[in-house]
Amino acid sequence: MDQKSDLERQIEYLKEYCSAKGYNTVDILTDIASGLNEKRRGLKNFLIMLLMVR
């Protein structure tokens, strides 16, 4: 299984989980990279969103 199909499977699982819990999904941020790599677009976008909420 490649990283992209694994990512798609994880996204579908989390969308179903959020729906079952009644959570409102605002956005889906993704990265296909190592978790040890801090230079990821999805991570940067997530941190920017957090700063905007403050």
MODELLER restraints for C-alpha pairs under 7 A, 6 or more apart:
rsr = mdl.restraints
at = mdl.atoms
rsr.add(forms.Gaussian(group=physical.xy_distance, feature=features.Distance(at['CA:3:A'], at['CA:32:A']), mean=6.73, stdev=0.5))
rsr.add(forms.Gaussian(group=physical.xy_distance, feature=features.Distance(at['CA:29:A'], at['CA:42:A']), mean=5.06, stdev=0.5))
rsr.add(forms.Gaussian(group=physical.xy_distance, feature=features.Distance(at['CA:30:A'], at['CA:42:A']), mean=5.14, stdev=0.5))
rsr.add(forms.Gaussian(group=physical.xy_distance, feature=features.Distance(at['CA:31:A'], at['CA:40:A']), mean=6.39, stdev=0.5))
rsr.add(forms.Gaussian(group=physical.xy_distance, feature=features.Distance(at['CA:31:A'], at['CA:41:A']), mean=6.81, stdev=0.5))
rsr.add(forms.Gaussian(group=physical.xy_distance, feature=features.Distance(at['CA:31:A'], at['CA:42:A']), mean=5.42, stdev=0.5))
